[in-house]
Amino acid sequence: MTHSKFTFSQVKELLQAQTSNFNKKNSDIIYGSRLNYQLSNPDIFGAAWFDLPMETRHEIWHALYFFTNEEQL
């Protein structure tokens, strides 16, 4: 997910579920993963972020979230 938010209409299009019934309006905003959005930025990891193993992505998240010393990062 490379966007921080989507309209529900965009989600339906991605799922190819245009004719299905949902309890959301097409204009409703669906928020994605801010972490994926930010770390997949071309200035950081770019699309390669999604190619990293889940364990590696978790370790990176853990370091960014919990480390208090910038030198350790």
Secondary structure, DSSP 4 states (H G I P E B T S, - for coil): ---SEEEHHHHHHHHT-TTS--SS-TT-EEE--HHHHHHTSTTTTGGGGGGS-HHHHHHHHHHHHH---TTT-
